Amino acid sequence: MGQLEDMQLFIRVVNAGGIGRAAEQLGIAKSAVSRRLSELEARLGCRLIQRTTRTSSLTDIGQRYYAQAQKLIDQVDEVHLDMVNESKALSGSIRLAVPLSFGLLHLSSAIDLFIKQHPGISVQLDFSDRQVDLVEEGFDLALRIADLQDSSIQARKICPSHHVLVASPDYLAQKGEPKKPADLSYFDYLKYGSGSQSHFSLFDQKGLAHKVNLNAKMTANNGDFLLQMVKAGHGVTFLPSFLAWQALATGDLVQILKTYTLPSLNIYFVYPQNRFVPQRVRALMDFVSTRFGDNPYWDQA
C-alpha cells in the first residue's frame, strides 16, 4: 500500500477510537491494521499511537501527524471532487494576461471557439505587453513570448515565435535590396523597444553570427505601429512572423536577407509554481496548444 493509503488508515484508526473498530469498519483483519500501522511508524521512526492491551492513545507526535495528515487528505479529496465536477461540465472563471498584438490577432479567435465549446467558463483578459506578477495580481495564466529564465513559474510551450526582417517594396526600390548583413548599416532601421541596444546579430546557414550596427530612425514599443511604419516605407525592421505574415502574403512587405535568420523565441503559457491548476485552465492550455502547434498557421502562409 502507498503512503497516502497508510495515512488514511491511521486517520480511520484515530477516528474510530481504536484498531479493532477501524478493522471492523474496513472489513479487514485486526492484525492487518495493526501490522500496517506498525510499518507506518517504522517508516516515520516514531510512535504515533501508544497501545496497551486495553487502551490506545495518540502520542504528541501522533497528534501533530494526525492534524497534518487530515489536512492533506482533505486537500486530496477536494482535488478529486474538483476533477469529478469539472469533467462533467467545465465551469468557472479564468483570468489571463496576454500581449496586446498577439492577443488581438490570434488569441481572440481561439478564445471565441473555446468559449463556444465550454459556455460555462468565463474569461477575464488583460491585454498588455507588460510582464504581470501572476501571484500578486491574481492571474491564473499569462501568455509570454520570451526566452524564459524565471524559475519561480511553471511554463508550457505553446508554439515557436520566429522573426523576419522586412521592408516595403517601395522602400527597397529607392534604396536597393541588401545583399549581406553589413549592408543594413546604410538602411533606416525601425527599432522595437526603448533600450539602448545599438546592434543585433543575423546568423548564416553555417550558424555564424554577423553583427549589424543599427541606424535607428524610429523607435516604438508596439509592434503594430512598427508594422504600419515599415509598410509606409520608412525603413526596415524585424517583426515576429505572427505579426508580419499577412503583409508578406499580400506583398505589402518583402522579406529580406532570407538566407539569414534571427534568434527565435517561444510562446508560453506561464502559471504560478506549486499551485493546483484547475481543469478549466488545463483545458484552455490544451486547446490553444493544439490550435497553434509546432508549425503555426502564420508560418505556413
C-alpha angles and dihedrals in degrees: 000000000000129000092256091055091048089052089052091049092050091050090050091052091051095044093045092050098240149008095270095055092043089053091051092050092048094043094232134115118283089230090057091054092047092049094050091047090052091049090052091051090048092053091048093044094227141082115256100180126034105219131195131169091269109023143026131199137179118261119223090261089046091056092052092045091049092052093049094042092050090051091050094048090049089053092049090050090050092052091049091049091050090052093049093047096044094044088061095053124346111233143156134068133300120202109205134180117203136173111263102238098040092043095053096041102043116001096056093068091045092051090047092056093041093054091047088056093044108031091170091068123086121199126207109198127197111195109202140125092219120103106250125211101242097201102039094044095042101240121159092201142002128197113223133184103205154101094266118224102156109110092187092077137061117232138197119195113233103179142318123278114214126188128218131198109231145175136172120264090240093053091049090048089058099040103028124238118287114245099192136018093258089063090068091074087075094053129085108253127211106208129205118219135017101263126120096244109145100187146022134198133242121198124220127216090274091055094251116147121235114196116219121200114222127235096188110199093169135016127196137161095218124079095204090058092050090048091057092045095050091047088052090058102252096134144291129307141163118243135179109267090236087065101038101039099096094046089050091049093051094044094244087122133031125209111232131201090018094176090063125072137208123220111277128223131198132236113233142181107224128193136171118286121249093014125127109251111215119230092246090058092047089048091055092049090049092049096050093043091053093046095053105025130166092310105038120202094251090063091052096057 
